[in-house]
Amino acid sequence: MKRVAELDSIRGIAALVVVLYHCSLVLPHLTDRLAATYVLLPFVVGEQAVQVFFVLSGFVLFGVLNADPAPTYSSYSTKRLIRLWLPVAAAVLCSAILYLMLQPGTVPDTSDWLAAKSWSSGPSLPNLGGHLALFNGDQYHELDNPIWSLAHEIKISLIFPFVVPAVARRPAVMVIGAALVSVLAVAFPQPQWLGETFDPAGSLYYLLSFVAGAAVAARREAIAELASSRLGREVARPLLFLAMVLLCSSGTGTAGYPVLIGAVILIGLAATSPVFIRPLRHRLLQWLGRISFSLYLVHVPVLLVLVHGLHRVVALPLILVVAPLISLGVAEVFYRLVERPSLRLASRVAAIRNIPMSISRTAA
């Protein structure tokens, strides 16, 4: 399946929302105050934006795994790990080095999120190993909070080749089946004896998001035909409004399913609707999509450096205003120095094995 450039833009917008969300978490109750305005609520739904990433990954991976010829499992899994884990490892190690350089302390008038969940302790070797192994648990996310989602992304990616053939044949049935698995994962969470390690129940819960994205990809032609019709054009904007309302809702477990439905509607519109395809091809949005994975990985370390390093001389609100802009610049550098080389390495591995493999920026 040909890469859908419009989905790069959606990923970029979602990544920027996550950046703004984490900036809002620095000050106590700022997120709630912004959300209460309703107008600014879409800019601080960072947790909901992760559902967009998962649905989008399912959409893209369906195209990769349903290609003709499809990559072998060993080829696909190796390339997927290279593409995802190397940038994650680089971001975590950079954050650890920055911590050791700054030796951060308590920042007055900030939230518990900053005090307890971000740079709350130094990077010991066991703790750093847990970060790099993508273990579950807040202590394994404090160097770079967003990596919790990459742990689920990698695990689901490794089982997805066994799921895609069934989605291609019976997408609706597979969505129902994945929904049942998701409900069971909520009802039977991770066993205590596993401790804070790999959280298999959490990954099975998010499997539904990937399957839903793959189902949209499997029926993309039919959806595109409907979206191009007169009725499809007329309902496109109301559907986008519905998607935004659902994406701005909140909830955990099964109460979070409205967010997933909103993400599915959004991805379906972006991939098929003529009403939205052209605006999403804007050069700025395409650039944002290109660096989105890097932005997702580097913005928290950038934010922590700015807050801990400048709070004595620069007002915190001003730091939070400039942090997203600086994060965008750092993300561009990180993309060029780390993410793009990891993509090239993945391509070289594919060439050595002489197995066709399409690696897309959207497949982050």
Contacts in CASP RR format, 6 or more apart in sequence:
PFRMAT RR
TARGET T0000
AUTHOR 0000-0000-0000
METHOD contacts of the structure
MODEL  1
MKRVAELDSIRGIAALVVVLYHCSLVLPHLTDRLAATYVLLPFVVGEQAV
QVFFVLSGFVLFGVLNADPAPTYSSYSTKRLIRLWLPVAAAVLCSAILYL
MLQPGTVPDTSDWLAAKSWSSGPSLPNLGGHLALFNGDQYHELDNPIWSL
AHEIKISLIFPFVVPAVARRPAVMVIGAALVSVLAVAFPQPQWLGETFDP
AGSLYYLLSFVAGAAVAARREAIAELASSRLGREVARPLLFLAMVLLCSS
GTGTAGYPVLIGAVILIGLAATSPVFIRPLRHRLLQWLGRISFSLYLVHV
PVLLVLVHGLHRVVALPLILVVAPLISLGVAEVFYRLVERPSLRLASRVA
AIRNIPMSISRTAA
1 62 0 8 1.000
1 63 0 8 1.000
1 64 0 8 1.000
1 66 0 8 1.000
1 67 0 8 1.000
1 217 0 8 1.000
1 220 0 8 1.000
3 60 0 8 1.000
3 358 0 8 1.000
3 360 0 8 1.000
3 361 0 8 1.000
3 362 0 8 1.000
4 59 0 8 1.000
4 270 0 8 1.000
4 271 0 8 1.000
4 362 0 8 1.000
5 280 0 8 1.000
5 281 0 8 1.000
5 286 0 8 1.000
6 270 0 8 1.000
6 271 0 8 1.000
6 276 0 8 1.000
6 277 0 8 1.000
6 280 0 8 1.000
6 281 0 8 1.000
7 56 0 8 1.000
7 59 0 8 1.000
7 60 0 8 1.000
7 267 0 8 1.000
7 270 0 8 1.000
7 271 0 8 1.000
7 362 0 8 1.000
8 285 0 8 1.000
8 286 0 8 1.000
8 289 0 8 1.000
8 290 0 8 1.000
8 292 0 8 1.000
8 361 0 8 1.000
8 362 0 8 1.000
9 270 0 8 1.000
9 280 0 8 1.000
9 281 0 8 1.000
9 282 0 8 1.000
9 285 0 8 1.000
9 286 0 8 1.000
9 288 0 8 1.000
9 289 0 8 1.000
10 52 0 8 1.000
10 56 0 8 1.000
10 266 0 8 1.000
10 267 0 8 1.000
10 270 0 8 1.000
10 280 0 8 1.000
11 52 0 8 1.000
11 53 0 8 1.000
11 56 0 8 1.000
11 289 0 8 1.000
11 292 0 8 1.000
11 293 0 8 1.000
11 362 0 8 1.000
11 364 0 8 1.000
12 285 0 8 1.000
12 288 0 8 1.000
12 289 0 8 1.000
12 291 0 8 1.000
12 292 0 8 1.000
12 295 0 8 1.000
13 285 0 8 1.000
13 288 0 8 1.000
14 49 0 8 1.000
14 52 0 8 1.000
14 53 0 8 1.000
14 56 0 8 1.000
14 292 0 8 1.000
15 49 0 8 1.000
15 288 0 8 1.000
15 289 0 8 1.000
15 292 0 8 1.000
15 293 0 8 1.000
15 295 0 8 1.000
15 296 0 8 1.000
16 288 0 8 1.000
16 295 0 8 1.000
16 324 0 8 1.000
17 42 0 8 1.000
17 43 0 8 1.000
17 44 0 8 1.000
17 45 0 8 1.000
17 46 0 8 1.000
17 49 0 8 1.000
18 46 0 8 1.000
18 49 0 8 1.000
18 50 0 8 1.000
18 146 0 8 1.000
18 296 0 8 1.000
18 299 0 8 1.000
19 295 0 8 1.000
19 299 0 8 1.000
19 323 0 8 1.000
19 324 0 8 1.000
19 327 0 8 1.000
20 43 0 8 1.000
20 44 0 8 1.000
20 46 0 8 1.000
20 324 0 8 1.000
21 31 0 8 1.000
21 43 0 8 1.000
21 44 0 8 1.000
21 45 0 8 1.000
21 46 0 8 1.000
21 47 0 8 1.000
21 49 0 8 1.000
22 46 0 8 1.000
22 145 0 8 1.000
22 299 0 8 1.000
22 300 0 8 1.000
22 303 0 8 1.000
23 303 0 8 1.000
23 320 0 8 1.000
23 323 0 8 1.000
23 324 0 8 1.000
24 30 0 8 1.000
24 31 0 8 1.000
24 34 0 8 1.000
24 44 0 8 1.000
24 320 0 8 1.000
25 31 0 8 1.000
25 111 0 8 1.000
25 113 0 8 1.000
25 114 0 8 1.000
26 110 0 8 1.000
26 111 0 8 1.000
26 113 0 8 1.000
26 114 0 8 1.000
26 303 0 8 1.000
26 307 0 8 1.000
26 316 0 8 1.000
26 320 0 8 1.000
27 109 0 8 1.000
27 110 0 8 1.000
27 111 0 8 1.000
27 316 0 8 1.000
27 317 0 8 1.000
27 320 0 8 1.000
28 109 0 8 1.000
28 110 0 8 1.000
28 111 0 8 1.000
28 112 0 8 1.000
29 111 0 8 1.000
30 111 0 8 1.000
31 44 0 8 1.000
34 40 0 8 1.000
34 41 0 8 1.000
34 43 0 8 1.000
34 44 0 8 1.000
35 41 0 8 1.000
35 44 0 8 1.000
41 248 0 8 1.000
42 244 0 8 1.000
42 247 0 8 1.000
42 248 0 8 1.000
45 247 0 8 1.000
45 248 0 8 1.000
47 250 0 8 1.000
48 247 0 8 1.000
48 248 0 8 1.000
48 249 0 8 1.000
48 250 0 8 1.000
48 259 0 8 1.000
48 263 0 8 1.000
49 247 0 8 1.000
50 149 0 8 1.000
51 209 0 8 1.000
51 247 0 8 1.000
51 259 0 8 1.000
51 260 0 8 1.000
51 262 0 8 1.000
51 263 0 8 1.000
52 247 0 8 1.000
52 263 0 8 1.000
52 266 0 8 1.000
52 267 0 8 1.000
53 149 0 8 1.000
53 153 0 8 1.000
53 364 0 8 1.000
54 149 0 8 1.000
54 152 0 8 1.000
54 153 0 8 1.000
54 156 0 8 1.000
54 206 0 8 1.000
54 209 0 8 1.000
54 210 0 8 1.000
54 263 0 8 1.000
55 209 0 8 1.000
55 210 0 8 1.000
55 212 0 8 1.000
55 213 0 8 1.000
55 216 0 8 1.000
55 260 0 8 1.000
55 263 0 8 1.000
55 264 0 8 1.000
55 267 0 8 1.000
56 213 0 8 1.000
56 267 0 8 1.000
56 362 0 8 1.000
57 153 0 8 1.000
57 156 0 8 1.000
57 157 0 8 1.000
57 210 0 8 1.000
57 363 0 8 1.000
57 364 0 8 1.000
58 160 0 8 1.000
58 209 0 8 1.000
58 210 0 8 1.000
58 211 0 8 1.000
58 212 0 8 1.000
58 213 0 8 1.000
58 214 0 8 1.000
58 217 0 8 1.000
59 213 0 8 1.000
59 214 0 8 1.000
59 216 0 8 1.000
59 217 0 8 1.000
59 267 0 8 1.000
59 271 0 8 1.000
60 217 0 8 1.000
60 360 0 8 1.000
60 362 0 8 1.000
60 363 0 8 1.000
61 157 0 8 1.000
61 160 0 8 1.000
61 164 0 8 1.000
61 210 0 8 1.000
61 214 0 8 1.000
61 363 0 8 1.000
62 164 0 8 1.000
62 167 0 8 1.000
62 168 0 8 1.000
62 213 0 8 1.000
62 214 0 8 1.000
62 217 0 8 1.000
62 218 0 8 1.000
63 217 0 8 1.000
63 358 0 8 1.000
64 71 0 8 1.000
64 76 0 8 1.000
64 357 0 8 1.000
64 358 0 8 1.000
64 360 0 8 1.000
64 363 0 8 1.000
65 71 0 8 1.000
65 76 0 8 1.000
65 160 0 8 1.000
65 161 0 8 1.000
65 164 0 8 1.000
66 164 0 8 1.000
66 165 0 8 1.000
66 168 0 8 1.000
66 217 0 8 1.000
66 218 0 8 1.000
67 356 0 8 1.000
67 358 0 8 1.000
69 356 0 8 1.000
71 79 0 8 1.000
71 350 0 8 1.000
71 355 0 8 1.000
71 356 0 8 1.000
71 357 0 8 1.000
72 355 0 8 1.000
73 161 0 8 1.000
75 349 0 8 1.000
75 350 0 8 1.000
75 353 0 8 1.000
75 355 0 8 1.000
75 357 0 8 1.000
76 161 0 8 1.000
76 357 0 8 1.000
77 157 0 8 1.000
77 158 0 8 1.000
77 161 0 8 1.000
78 349 0 8 1.000
79 346 0 8 1.000
79 349 0 8 1.000
79 350 0 8 1.000
79 357 0 8 1.000
79 359 0 8 1.000
80 154 0 8 1.000
80 157 0 8 1.000
80 158 0 8 1.000
81 154 0 8 1.000
82 342 0 8 1.000
82 345 0 8 1.000
82 346 0 8 1.000
82 349 0 8 1.000
83 342 0 8 1.000
83 343 0 8 1.000
83 346 0 8 1.000
83 359 0 8 1.000
83 363 0 8 1.000
83 364 0 8 1.000
84 150 0 8 1.000
84 153 0 8 1.000
84 154 0 8 1.000
84 157 0 8 1.000
84 364 0 8 1.000
85 134 0 8 1.000
85 154 0 8 1.000
86 338 0 8 1.000
86 342 0 8 1.000
86 345 0 8 1.000
87 293 0 8 1.000
87 294 0 8 1.000
87 297 0 8 1.000
87 334 0 8 1.000
87 338 0 8 1.000
87 339 0 8 1.000
87 342 0 8 1.000
88 132 0 8 1.000
88 134 0 8 1.000
88 144 0 8 1.000
88 147 0 8 1.000
88 150 0 8 1.000
88 297 0 8 1.000
89 132 0 8 1.000
90 334 0 8 1.000
90 338 0 8 1.000
91 144 0 8 1.000
91 147 0 8 1.000
91 297 0 8 1.000
91 298 0 8 1.000
91 301 0 8 1.000
91 334 0 8 1.000
91 338 0 8 1.000
92 128 0 8 1.000
92 131 0 8 1.000
92 132 0 8 1.000
92 143 0 8 1.000
92 144 0 8 1.000
92 147 0 8 1.000
93 128 0 8 1.000
94 298 0 8 1.000
94 301 0 8 1.000
95 119 0 8 1.000
95 123 0 8 1.000
95 143 0 8 1.000
95 144 0 8 1.000
95 300 0 8 1.000
95 301 0 8 1.000
95 304 0 8 1.000
96 122 0 8 1.000
96 123 0 8 1.000
96 128 0 8 1.000
96 131 0 8 1.000
96 143 0 8 1.000
98 301 0 8 1.000
98 304 0 8 1.000
98 305 0 8 1.000
99 119 0 8 1.000
99 122 0 8 1.000
99 123 0 8 1.000
99 143 0 8 1.000
99 304 0 8 1.000
100 122 0 8 1.000
100 123 0 8 1.000
102 305 0 8 1.000
102 308 0 8 1.000
102 309 0 8 1.000
104 119 0 8 1.000
104 304 0 8 1.000
104 308 0 8 1.000
104 309 0 8 1.000
105 308 0 8 1.000
106 115 0 8 1.000
107 114 0 8 1.000
107 115 0 8 1.000
107 307 0 8 1.000
107 308 0 8 1.000
107 311 0 8 1.000
107 316 0 8 1.000
108 311 0 8 1.000
109 316 0 8 1.000
110 307 0 8 1.000
110 316 0 8 1.000
114 304 0 8 1.000
114 307 0 8 1.000
116 138 0 8 1.000
117 138 0 8 1.000
117 141 0 8 1.000
117 142 0 8 1.000
117 145 0 8 1.000
118 142 0 8 1.000
118 145 0 8 1.000
118 300 0 8 1.000
118 304 0 8 1.000
119 142 0 8 1.000
119 143 0 8 1.000
119 304 0 8 1.000
119 308 0 8 1.000
120 142 0 8 1.000
121 127 0 8 1.000
121 139 0 8 1.000
121 142 0 8 1.000
123 131 0 8 1.000
123 143 0 8 1.000
127 139 0 8 1.000
127 140 0 8 1.000
128 143 0 8 1.000
130 140 0 8 1.000
131 140 0 8 1.000
131 141 0 8 1.000
131 143 0 8 1.000
131 144 0 8 1.000
131 147 0 8 1.000
133 140 0 8 1.000
134 140 0 8 1.000
134 147 0 8 1.000
134 150 0 8 1.000
134 151 0 8 1.000
134 154 0 8 1.000
134 198 0 8 1.000
135 151 0 8 1.000
135 196 0 8 1.000
135 197 0 8 1.000
135 198 0 8 1.000
136 148 0 8 1.000
136 151 0 8 1.000
136 190 0 8 1.000
136 195 0 8 1.000
136 196 0 8 1.000
136 197 0 8 1.000
136 198 0 8 1.000
136 199 0 8 1.000
137 148 0 8 1.000
137 196 0 8 1.000
139 196 0 8 1.000
140 196 0 8 1.000
141 147 0 8 1.000
141 148 0 8 1.000
143 301 0 8 1.000
144 297 0 8 1.000
144 300 0 8 1.000
144 301 0 8 1.000
145 300 0 8 1.000
146 296 0 8 1.000
146 297 0 8 1.000
146 299 0 8 1.000
146 300 0 8 1.000
147 297 0 8 1.000
151 198 0 8 1.000
151 199 0 8 1.000
151 203 0 8 1.000
152 199 0 8 1.000
152 202 0 8 1.000
152 203 0 8 1.000
152 206 0 8 1.000
155 198 0 8 1.000
155 200 0 8 1.000
155 203 0 8 1.000
156 203 0 8 1.000
156 206 0 8 1.000
156 207 0 8 1.000
156 210 0 8 1.000
159 207 0 8 1.000
160 210 0 8 1.000
160 214 0 8 1.000
163 174 0 8 1.000
163 207 0 8 1.000
163 210 0 8 1.000
163 211 0 8 1.000
163 214 0 8 1.000
164 214 0 8 1.000
166 173 0 8 1.000
166 174 0 8 1.000
167 174 0 8 1.000
167 211 0 8 1.000
167 214 0 8 1.000
167 215 0 8 1.000
167 218 0 8 1.000
168 218 0 8 1.000
171 214 0 8 1.000
171 215 0 8 1.000
171 218 0 8 1.000
171 219 0 8 1.000
172 215 0 8 1.000
174 211 0 8 1.000
174 214 0 8 1.000
174 215 0 8 1.000
175 208 0 8 1.000
175 211 0 8 1.000
175 212 0 8 1.000
175 215 0 8 1.000
177 211 0 8 1.000
178 207 0 8 1.000
178 208 0 8 1.000
178 210 0 8 1.000
178 211 0 8 1.000
178 212 0 8 1.000
179 208 0 8 1.000
181 204 0 8 1.000
181 207 0 8 1.000
181 208 0 8 1.000
182 204 0 8 1.000
182 205 0 8 1.000
182 206 0 8 1.000
182 207 0 8 1.000
182 208 0 8 1.000
182 254 0 8 1.000
183 254 0 8 1.000
184 204 0 8 1.000
185 201 0 8 1.000
185 202 0 8 1.000
185 204 0 8 1.000
185 205 0 8 1.000
186 205 0 8 1.000
186 253 0 8 1.000
186 254 0 8 1.000
188 201 0 8 1.000
189 201 0 8 1.000
189 202 0 8 1.000
190 199 0 8 1.000
190 200 0 8 1.000
190 201 0 8 1.000
190 202 0 8 1.000
194 200 0 8 1.000
205 253 0 8 1.000
208 260 0 8 1.000
209 260 0 8 1.000
209 263 0 8 1.000
212 260 0 8 1.000
212 263 0 8 1.000
212 264 0 8 1.000
213 264 0 8 1.000
213 267 0 8 1.000
216 223 0 8 1.000
216 264 0 8 1.000
216 267 0 8 1.000
216 268 0 8 1.000
216 271 0 8 1.000
217 271 0 8 1.000
220 268 0 8 1.000
220 271 0 8 1.000
220 272 0 8 1.000
223 268 0 8 1.000
223 271 0 8 1.000
223 272 0 8 1.000
224 271 0 8 1.000
224 272 0 8 1.000
226 232 0 8 1.000
226 272 0 8 1.000
227 233 0 8 1.000
227 236 0 8 1.000
227 269 0 8 1.000
227 272 0 8 1.000
227 273 0 8 1.000
227 274 0 8 1.000
227 275 0 8 1.000
228 272 0 8 1.000
228 274 0 8 1.000
232 273 0 8 1.000
233 273 0 8 1.000
233 274 0 8 1.000
233 275 0 8 1.000
236 269 0 8 1.000
236 273 0 8 1.000
236 275 0 8 1.000
236 276 0 8 1.000
237 275 0 8 1.000
239 265 0 8 1.000
239 269 0 8 1.000
240 265 0 8 1.000
240 266 0 8 1.000
240 269 0 8 1.000
240 276 0 8 1.000
242 262 0 8 1.000
242 265 0 8 1.000
243 262 0 8 1.000
243 263 0 8 1.000
243 265 0 8 1.000
243 266 0 8 1.000
243 269 0 8 1.000
244 266 0 8 1.000
246 258 0 8 1.000
246 259 0 8 1.000
246 261 0 8 1.000
246 262 0 8 1.000
246 265 0 8 1.000
247 259 0 8 1.000
247 262 0 8 1.000
247 263 0 8 1.000
247 266 0 8 1.000
249 256 0 8 1.000
249 258 0 8 1.000
249 259 0 8 1.000
250 256 0 8 1.000
250 259 0 8 1.000
251 259 0 8 1.000
269 275 0 8 1.000
269 276 0 8 1.000
270 276 0 8 1.000
270 277 0 8 1.000
270 280 0 8 1.000
279 285 0 8 1.000
288 295 0 8 1.000
288 328 0 8 1.000
289 361 0 8 1.000
290 335 0 8 1.000
290 361 0 8 1.000
291 328 0 8 1.000
291 331 0 8 1.000
291 332 0 8 1.000
291 334 0 8 1.000
291 335 0 8 1.000
292 364 0 8 1.000
293 335 0 8 1.000
293 339 0 8 1.000
293 361 0 8 1.000
293 364 0 8 1.000
294 331 0 8 1.000
294 332 0 8 1.000
294 334 0 8 1.000
294 335 0 8 1.000
294 338 0 8 1.000
294 339 0 8 1.000
295 327 0 8 1.000
295 328 0 8 1.000
295 331 0 8 1.000
296 364 0 8 1.000
297 334 0 8 1.000
298 327 0 8 1.000
298 330 0 8 1.000
298 331 0 8 1.000
298 334 0 8 1.000
299 323 0 8 1.000
299 324 0 8 1.000
299 327 0 8 1.000
299 330 0 8 1.000
299 331 0 8 1.000
302 323 0 8 1.000
302 326 0 8 1.000
302 327 0 8 1.000
302 330 0 8 1.000
303 323 0 8 1.000
303 327 0 8 1.000
306 319 0 8 1.000
306 322 0 8 1.000
306 323 0 8 1.000
306 326 0 8 1.000
307 316 0 8 1.000
307 319 0 8 1.000
307 323 0 8 1.000
310 319 0 8 1.000
311 319 0 8 1.000
343 359 0 8 1.000
343 361 0 8 1.000
346 357 0 8 1.000
346 359 0 8 1.000
347 357 0 8 1.000
347 359 0 8 1.000
350 356 0 8 1.000
350 357 0 8 1.000
350 359 0 8 1.000
END
